[in-house]
Amino acid sequence: MSAVLLWLDDVPPSINTNNVRSHWRGFHTAKKRWQADLERVLLVSALPRPIPGLLEARVTLRFPVKRRRDSENFRPVLSKALGDALVNGGWLTDDTDQDWLLIVRTDPEVGPRRTTIELSWTHDTILLEAA
C-alpha cells in the first residue's frame, strides 16, 4: 500500500451554514473554491496518475474550538470537490464509489483550522477462481 499526505489550512463549510444550504449557488461556490484549492495541493504531490487500484481518502478536520461536531455535515462539499479534483487532474478516471472511498472525521485536538488528507491506494489485485 502506498500513501500521500496533504493538508489545507482551512476546513470546508458545513452544510448547516446558511450560504451553503439556502441556495444551490452557495454549495456550488464553496465546492468550486475547495476544488481549486485541492487541485493546487494535488499538483505538487507525489500522487501517481492514474492511481493504480482503489483510492482511500482519510480526512481529518481540526478546529480552533473544542466542541462536538458532526463530520457528516462537512462531507458533501469535501466529497464533491475532492472527487472532481482527482478526476480533473487525471488521478481517477471516475469518482464513483468503485474507484475511491472517503472517510471524514474530526480531530479531538484543538488547533488552527486544518484539513489533513491521507490518500492511500492498493495496487490492482487479480482474483483467481478455483475451478
N, C-alpha and C positions, 0 to 999 in steps of 0.2 A: 504494500500500500504506500502511495506517495501523498504528500500534503504540501500546501502552501498556506501561509498565514498573512492576512490582510487586515487593515483597520482604517477606520474613518473617525475623525474627531467630532462626531455628532451621532444622533440616533434618529431613525426615521420617525415621522409623525404617527401618532396613534390615530386609528380610525374614529376614536371618540372625540377628536378635536373638530370643531365646527367647520373649519375651512376644508377638511378632507371629506367629511361625510355629508355636508349640506348640498353639494352640487358635484356633478361628475368632473367639472373642470378643476376643482380643488384636488381631487385624487390624482387626476392626470398631471397637473402641475408638479405635485410632490413626487410622483413616480418618475417623471422626466428628469427632475433635478437629481434624484437619487441615482437614476440610471447613468447619467453623465458622470457623476462622482465615482460610481463603481467602475465604469469603463476606464476612467483615468487610472485608478488604482490597479485594475486588472492588467492594463497595458504594460506596466512596469514590473509585473510579477513574473515568476518563472513557470507559469502555468502552460502546459503543452497544448498545442492546437492541432487537431481536436483532442479533447480529453479521451484517453483510451479506457472505456468502461463506464461504470456508473459513478457519478459525482455526488458526493455528500457535502453539503454546506452546513456547518455548525456555527450559528451566530450567537454571540453573547452581547447583550446590551447593558452598558453601565450608565448609571445616573448619578447626579450630584447629591440627591436627597434619598435617604433610606426610607422606602415605603413599599408596600406590596403593589406589584404591577402585573397585569395580565399580558404576558408576552404575545398572546394571540392578537391583541389589538395593534401590534406593530408589524405583524406578518404580511398583511395584504400589500402595502407599499413596497416592503422589502422583497417579497417573493416576486412580484411583477418586475421590479427594477433589476434585481439580480439575474433573474431568468432571461430577461430581454438583453441585458448587457452581455451575458455569456453567449447568447445566440448571435448577437450583432458582431461580437469580436471573433467568432469562429471557434470558440471553445466547445460549444454544444451545437449539434445540428438542429435540435428542437428542445423546448423547455417543458416537455411533458414529464409526468411522474415516472415514466420508464427510463428517463435519462438522468434525472437528478432528484435528490431528496434534500429538503430544507428543514433544519431543526433550529428553533429560536428559543432562547432562554434569557432571563435577566440575571445579571451579576449580583450576588449578595453583597459585594464590597461597594462602598461609596467612593466616588471619584469624579473627575471631569467626564462629561458625556463622551462616550466612545462606543463604536460598533466594531467588534472584532469578528472576523470571518475566517474560519478554518475550512479550507477546501481540501478534501481528500478523495482519492479515487482508487478503485481496484481495477486492475487490468482485466480485459475481457477473459472470461473463462469458457472453455469449451466443455460442454457436458456430454458425456458419452453414456448411452443407454446400454445396459447389459441385454444381450439377445437371449 
